[in-house]
Amino acid sequence: MNDEAILQDLAKRVAEIGADERMTQRKQQWAAHNDLQPGRAMILVFPEGAWRELLPNSVLECEDERARAEEWSLRARIYAYDHIYDDTVHEALWNVPKSVNHSSWGLNIQHTASPQETGAWGFDPVIKSEADLDKLTAPQVSVDEAASDAALAHAQERYGVLLDVRQRGVSHISFHLMNLYCQLRGLDQVMWDMYDDPAMLHRAMSILEAGNRGIIEQYQQLGLLELNNDNTYHSSGGNGWTNQLPAPGYSGEVRLADMWASAEAQEMAEVSPEMHAEFILAYEKRLLEPFGLTGYGCCEDLTNKLEDVLAIPNIRRISISPFADVVRCCEIIGPRAIVSWKPHPAQLVGTFDEAAVRANLQMAVKAACSNGCTLEMILKDTHTCENHPERFSMWSTIAQQVVNE
């Protein structure tokens, strides 16, 4: 079978999955959930690093490299539908991103490589003194129209009969100021700067805030912004389905008020709430303020910082990491925002303990119900399942049983 025939067969299956009547119901459930309406906890599973065990490249049949990439994407969607029993909305869509390019910040990030194939890299700072901040330049955004048109034409020719082919500009907006600066300055040194040179750190954050605001303004000028009140991935999990966006007055041109946006500062996990608020949250809040709905957090424990996070304009989704006290977080957040809880991915390694998984999920659901929370349980950062793909099926089955009890 040639590449074209392989891809057509897979696309046909994706179209059939998208026609599953349950998908319409899930869209409605997610919209109510994201609008903070009463309902059961929602579940999403993102295998992420474990995909290499669930769907290794050895299963691919296409020969052309571009075709193989598309084949993997189609097979992943089919695999998730067949084997992961979460609340993902599977659609008969093929999104084609526009070819959007960003120039650099003027300095090239350097890393120290790990000797292990899947090991962590180390920081190799390029900002060594305040004078180096003068080397930072605001990124410039451009669009390769020819490449964008070619990609769209290719997708329409290959999938247009079976799938809804859509060209997309920029729909996912997320700010990562501290992540960028720690890669430029080094995490240890950033921590020292909070004590030894706070003025330099504030200056750096101001530069990055202005640069990020400039990127958003360029998106607007170039007409790149897209509505994300759909299946667009939001924050560190979840999606954008909502009846509250676009905002009143929308006439077809996407404004920031019509969109979701998010921010995080994982590198600040161990700093005090006061330092978190001073050195990063103040800058993130200004960037998030123009957007219609916002989210915050990722893998950092926000248990003791939630009141500051709840002060973010239009906050709707807050990430509660595996390292946070989910019971305490539910007590603090209550009905004010989505509790976007991340159960610990280590549940999928070692001995899979069904009773322990169930008890852990029940604990979070009970805490959410007791405090009037809107809860979502998102299994992610799963770097391995130790070659036991069935554990994703088992975990998601247990999760569905727990939320439907």
C-alpha positions as CSV (number, residue, x, y, z in Angstrom):
1,M,0.0,0.0,0.0
2,N,1.4,3.4,-0.9
3,D,1.6,6.5,1.4
4,E,-1.5,8.1,0.0
5,A,-3.7,5.1,0.5
6,I,-2.4,4.6,4.0
7,L,-3.2,8.2,5.0
8,Q,-6.6,8.1,3.3
9,D,-7.6,5.0,5.3
10,L,-6.5,6.6,8.6
11,A,-8.2,9.9,7.8
12,K,-11.4,8.0,7.0
13,R,-11.2,6.4,10.5
14,V,-10.6,9.8,12.1
15,A,-13.7,11.2,10.3
16,E,-15.8,8.3,11.6
17,I,-14.5,9.0,15.2
18,G,-15.4,12.7,14.8
19,A,-18.9,11.7,13.8
20,D,-19.4,9.9,17.1
21,E,-22.5,11.5,18.7
22,R,-20.8,11.5,22.1
23,M,-18.4,14.3,20.8
24,T,-21.3,16.8,20.7
25,Q,-22.2,15.9,24.2
26,R,-18.6,16.3,25.4
27,K,-18.4,19.8,23.8
28,Q,-21.5,20.8,25.7
29,Q,-20.1,19.3,28.9
30,W,-16.8,21.1,28.5
31,A,-18.5,24.4,27.8
32,A,-20.5,24.1,30.9
33,H,-17.5,23.1,32.9
34,N,-15.4,26.0,31.6
35,D,-18.3,28.3,32.4
36,L,-18.2,27.1,36.0
37,Q,-21.6,25.4,35.7
38,P,-22.4,22.5,38.1
39,G,-21.4,19.1,36.7
40,R,-19.1,16.1,37.3
41,A,-15.3,16.4,37.2
42,M,-13.9,16.2,33.7
43,I,-10.9,14.0,32.7
44,L,-8.1,14.5,30.2
45,V,-5.1,12.3,29.5
46,F,-1.9,13.4,27.7
47,P,0.6,10.6,27.3
48,E,3.3,13.1,26.2
49,G,6.7,11.3,26.7
50,A,5.0,7.9,26.9
51,W,3.8,8.2,23.4
52,R,7.1,6.6,22.2
53,E,6.0,3.5,24.1
54,L,2.3,3.6,23.0
55,L,2.9,4.4,19.4
56,P,6.6,3.9,18.5
57,N,7.9,4.9,15.0
58,S,8.2,1.2,14.2
59,V,4.4,1.0,13.6
60,L,4.5,3.6,10.8
61,E,4.1,2.3,7.3
62,C,4.6,5.4,5.2
63,E,8.0,6.0,3.5
64,D,8.1,9.8,2.9
65,E,9.1,11.7,6.0
66,R,6.3,14.2,5.8
67,A,3.8,11.4,5.2
68,R,5.2,9.6,8.3
69,A,4.7,12.6,10.5
70,E,1.1,12.9,9.3
71,E,0.6,9.2,9.7
72,W,1.8,9.4,13.3
73,S,-0.6,12.2,14.1
74,L,-3.6,10.3,12.6
75,R,-2.7,7.1,14.4
76,A,-2.3,8.9,17.7
77,R,-5.8,10.3,17.5
78,I,-7.2,6.9,16.7
79,Y,-5.2,5.3,19.5
80,A,-6.4,7.8,22.0
81,Y,-10.0,7.2,21.0
82,D,-9.7,3.4,21.1
83,H,-7.6,3.0,24.3
84,I,-7.8,6.1,26.5
85,Y,-11.2,6.6,28.1
86,D,-11.2,10.3,29.0
87,D,-13.3,13.3,27.9
88,T,-11.3,14.3,24.9
89,V,-13.4,15.8,22.1
90,H,-12.2,14.0,18.9
91,E,-13.0,16.1,15.8
92,A,-12.9,15.4,12.1
93,L,-10.5,18.3,11.7
94,W,-7.1,18.8,10.1
95,N,-5.6,22.1,11.3
96,V,-3.0,23.7,9.2
97,P,-0.9,26.3,11.1
98,K,0.3,29.4,9.3
99,S,4.0,29.6,8.9
100,V,4.6,32.2,11.7
101,N,8.2,33.1,12.5
102,H,9.8,34.9,15.5
103,S,13.2,36.4,15.6
104,S,15.3,35.8,18.6
105,W,15.7,37.9,21.8
106,G,19.2,38.8,20.7
107,L,21.0,36.3,22.8
108,N,21.3,32.6,22.0
109,I,20.3,30.3,24.9
110,Q,23.0,27.8,25.8
111,H,22.5,24.4,27.5
112,T,24.8,21.8,29.0
113,A,23.8,18.5,27.5
114,S,23.0,15.4,29.6
115,P,25.1,12.3,29.0
116,Q,21.8,10.3,29.0
117,E,19.6,10.2,25.9
118,T,16.5,11.3,27.8
119,G,18.4,13.1,30.6
120,A,17.9,16.7,31.7
121,W,20.0,19.5,30.3
122,G,21.7,22.1,32.5
123,F,21.8,25.9,32.4
124,D,24.7,27.6,30.7
125,P,24.1,31.3,31.3
126,V,24.7,33.9,28.7
127,I,23.6,36.9,30.8
128,K,26.4,37.3,33.3
129,S,25.9,40.9,34.3
130,E,23.4,43.7,34.1
131,A,25.2,45.1,31.0
132,D,24.2,42.0,29.1
133,L,20.5,43.0,29.4
134,D,21.3,45.7,26.8
135,K,21.8,42.9,24.3
136,L,18.2,41.7,24.6
137,T,16.1,42.7,21.6
138,A,12.3,42.4,21.2
139,P,11.4,39.6,18.8
140,Q,9.9,40.5,15.5
141,V,7.0,38.4,14.0
142,S,6.6,37.6,10.3
143,V,4.5,35.3,8.2
144,D,5.7,33.2,5.3
145,E,2.6,33.5,3.1
146,A,4.0,31.2,0.4
147,A,4.7,28.4,2.8
148,S,1.4,28.9,4.5
149,D,-0.5,28.7,1.2
150,A,1.5,25.6,0.2
151,A,0.8,23.8,3.4
152,L,-3.0,24.6,3.1
153,A,-3.1,23.4,-0.5
154,H,-1.3,20.2,0.4
155,A,-3.7,19.5,3.3
156,Q,-6.8,20.3,1.2
157,E,-5.7,18.0,-1.6
158,R,-4.8,15.1,0.7
159,Y,-7.6,15.4,3.4
160,G,-10.2,17.9,2.2
161,V,-12.7,15.2,1.1
162,L,-12.7,13.4,4.5
163,L,-11.7,16.0,7.1
164,D,-12.5,19.7,7.7
165,V,-9.2,21.4,6.7
166,R,-8.7,24.7,8.5
167,Q,-5.9,27.1,8.4
168,R,-5.0,28.6,11.8
169,G,-3.0,31.5,12.9
170,V,-2.2,32.0,16.6
171,S,-4.8,30.5,19.0
172,H,-2.6,29.3,21.9
173,I,-1.4,32.3,24.0
174,S,0.8,31.5,27.0
175,F,3.5,33.6,28.7
176,H,6.7,32.0,30.1
177,L,8.8,35.0,31.2
178,M,10.7,33.3,34.0
179,N,11.4,30.2,32.0
180,L,13.1,32.3,29.3
181,Y,15.0,34.4,31.8
182,C,16.3,31.4,33.8
183,Q,17.6,29.9,30.5
184,L,19.4,33.1,29.8
185,R,20.6,33.9,33.4
186,G,20.7,30.4,35.1
187,L,18.2,29.3,37.7
188,D,20.7,29.5,40.6
189,Q,21.7,33.0,39.7
190,V,18.1,34.2,39.4
191,M,17.5,33.0,42.9
192,W,20.6,34.9,44.1
193,D,19.5,38.1,42.2
194,M,16.3,38.2,44.3
195,Y,18.5,39.0,47.3
196,D,21.7,40.5,45.8
197,D,20.4,42.5,42.8
198,P,16.6,42.8,42.8
199,A,16.8,45.9,40.6
200,M,18.5,43.9,37.8
201,L,15.8,41.2,38.0
202,H,13.0,43.8,37.9
203,R,14.7,45.4,34.9
204,A,14.9,42.0,33.1
205,M,11.3,41.2,33.8
206,S,10.3,44.6,32.5
207,I,12.2,43.9,29.2
208,L,10.6,40.5,28.8
209,E,7.1,41.9,29.6
210,A,7.5,44.6,27.0
211,G,8.8,42.1,24.5
212,N,5.9,39.8,25.0
213,R,3.4,42.6,24.8
214,G,5.0,43.6,21.5
215,I,4.6,40.0,20.1
216,I,0.9,40.1,20.9
217,E,0.6,43.5,19.3
218,Q,2.3,42.2,16.2
219,Y,-0.1,39.2,16.1
220,Q,-3.0,41.7,16.1
221,Q,-1.5,43.8,13.4
222,L,-0.8,40.8,11.2
223,G,-4.3,39.5,11.7
224,L,-3.0,36.2,13.2
225,L,-5.2,35.9,16.2
226,E,-7.8,33.1,16.2
227,L,-10.7,32.3,18.5
228,N,-9.7,29.6,21.0
229,N,-13.2,28.9,22.5
230,D,-12.9,25.4,21.0
231,N,-10.6,22.3,21.4
232,T,-7.5,24.5,21.6
233,Y,-5.2,23.3,24.4
234,H,-5.3,25.8,27.3
235,S,-2.8,26.6,30.0
236,S,-1.2,23.3,31.3
237,G,-4.2,21.2,30.4
238,G,-7.9,21.7,29.6
239,N,-9.4,23.2,26.5
240,G,-11.2,26.3,25.5
241,W,-14.8,25.3,25.0
242,T,-16.9,28.1,26.5
243,N,-20.1,30.0,25.9
244,Q,-18.5,33.2,27.3
245,L,-16.2,33.8,24.5
246,P,-16.0,35.7,22.2
247,A,-16.9,38.7,24.3
248,P,-19.9,40.9,23.5
249,G,-19.3,43.2,20.6
250,Y,-17.3,40.6,18.6
251,S,-17.8,41.3,14.8
252,G,-15.3,38.9,13.2
253,E,-12.0,40.5,14.0
254,V,-10.5,38.7,17.0
255,R,-9.6,40.9,20.0
256,L,-7.7,39.9,23.1
257,A,-11.0,40.1,25.0
258,D,-12.3,37.2,22.8
259,M,-9.5,34.8,23.8
260,W,-8.1,32.6,26.6
261,A,-4.5,33.2,27.7
262,S,-2.3,31.8,30.4
263,A,1.0,32.1,32.2
264,E,3.2,30.1,34.6
265,A,6.4,30.3,36.5
266,Q,7.5,26.8,37.4
267,E,11.0,28.0,38.2
268,M,9.5,30.0,41.2
269,A,8.1,26.9,42.9
270,E,10.4,27.2,45.9
271,V,10.3,31.0,46.4
272,S,8.0,32.7,48.9
273,P,4.5,34.0,47.9
274,E,5.9,37.5,48.4
275,M,8.8,37.1,46.1
276,H,6.6,35.2,43.6
277,A,4.2,38.2,43.6
278,E,6.9,40.8,43.3
279,F,9.3,39.3,40.8
280,I,7.1,37.6,38.3
281,L,3.3,37.6,39.0
282,A,3.1,41.4,38.8
283,Y,4.4,41.3,35.2
284,E,2.3,38.3,34.2
285,K,-0.9,39.9,35.5
286,R,-0.4,42.9,33.3
287,L,0.1,40.7,30.2
288,L,-3.0,38.6,31.0
289,E,-5.3,41.5,31.9
290,P,-6.6,42.3,28.4
291,F,-7.7,38.7,27.7
292,G,-11.3,37.4,28.2
293,L,-10.4,34.3,30.3
294,T,-7.1,33.4,31.8
295,G,-5.3,30.4,33.4
296,Y,-2.3,30.1,35.6
297,G,0.3,27.6,36.7
298,C,1.9,24.4,35.6
299,C,4.0,22.0,37.7
300,E,4.7,24.5,40.5
301,D,3.0,24.1,43.9
302,L,0.7,27.1,44.2
303,T,-1.0,26.0,47.5
304,N,0.4,29.0,49.5
305,K,0.1,31.5,46.6
306,L,-3.5,31.0,45.6
307,E,-4.9,34.3,46.9
308,D,-2.4,36.1,44.7
309,V,-3.3,33.9,41.7
310,L,-7.0,34.4,42.2
311,A,-6.4,38.2,41.9
312,I,-5.3,37.7,38.2
313,P,-7.8,39.4,35.9
314,N,-10.4,37.0,34.5
315,I,-8.8,34.0,36.1
316,R,-10.7,30.8,35.3
317,R,-8.3,27.8,35.4
318,I,-5.6,27.2,38.0
319,S,-3.2,24.4,37.8
320,I,-2.9,22.3,40.9
321,S,0.3,20.3,40.5
322,P,1.0,16.8,41.8
323,F,3.1,18.5,44.5
324,A,0.3,20.7,45.8
325,D,-2.1,20.0,48.6
326,V,-5.2,19.4,46.5
327,V,-7.5,19.3,49.5
328,R,-6.3,22.7,50.8
329,C,-6.4,24.1,47.3
330,C,-10.0,23.1,46.9
331,E,-10.8,24.8,50.2
332,I,-9.2,28.1,49.0
333,I,-10.4,28.2,45.4
334,G,-13.9,27.0,46.1
335,P,-16.3,28.0,43.2
336,R,-14.1,30.9,42.0
337,A,-12.1,29.0,39.3
338,I,-11.5,25.6,37.8
339,V,-9.3,23.4,40.0
340,S,-7.1,21.9,37.2
341,W,-5.6,19.1,39.2
342,K,-2.7,17.0,38.0
343,P,-2.6,13.5,39.6
344,H,0.9,12.2,40.0
345,P,2.1,10.5,36.8
346,A,4.2,8.1,38.9
347,Q,1.0,6.2,39.4
348,L,1.8,4.6,36.0
349,V,5.2,3.3,36.9
350,G,6.3,0.5,39.2
351,T,3.5,-1.7,40.4
352,F,0.1,-0.3,39.1
353,D,-1.9,-0.1,42.3
354,E,-5.6,0.2,41.3
355,A,-6.7,0.7,44.8
356,A,-4.2,3.5,45.5
357,V,-5.2,5.2,42.2
358,R,-8.9,5.0,43.1
359,A,-8.3,6.3,46.6
360,N,-6.2,9.2,45.3
361,L,-8.9,10.3,42.8
362,Q,-11.7,9.8,45.3
363,M,-9.8,12.1,47.7
364,A,-9.7,14.9,45.2
365,V,-13.3,14.5,44.0
366,K,-14.5,14.5,47.7
367,A,-12.6,17.7,48.4
368,A,-13.9,19.4,45.3
369,C,-17.5,18.4,46.0
370,S,-17.2,19.6,49.7
371,N,-16.1,23.0,48.6
372,G,-18.3,23.6,45.5
373,C,-15.3,23.4,43.1
374,T,-15.3,22.8,39.4
375,L,-12.7,20.0,39.1
376,E,-10.8,18.6,36.2
377,M,-8.3,15.7,36.6
378,I,-5.5,15.8,34.0
379,L,-3.0,13.1,33.7
380,K,0.1,14.5,32.1
381,D,3.9,14.7,32.3
382,T,3.8,10.9,31.8
383,H,7.3,10.4,30.6
384,T,7.0,6.6,30.7
385,C,4.6,3.8,31.4
386,E,7.4,1.3,31.5
387,N,6.1,-0.2,28.3
388,H,2.7,-1.0,29.8
389,P,0.3,1.0,27.5
390,E,-2.7,-0.7,29.1
391,R,-2.1,1.4,32.2
392,F,-3.5,4.4,30.5
393,S,-6.7,2.5,29.8
394,M,-6.8,1.2,33.4
395,W,-6.2,4.7,34.9
396,S,-8.8,6.4,32.7
397,T,-11.4,3.6,33.4
398,I,-10.9,4.1,37.2
399,A,-11.1,7.9,36.8
400,Q,-14.4,7.6,34.9
401,Q,-15.8,5.3,37.6
402,V,-14.8,7.7,40.3
403,V,-16.3,10.8,38.8
404,N,-19.6,9.0,37.8
405,E,-20.1,7.5,41.3
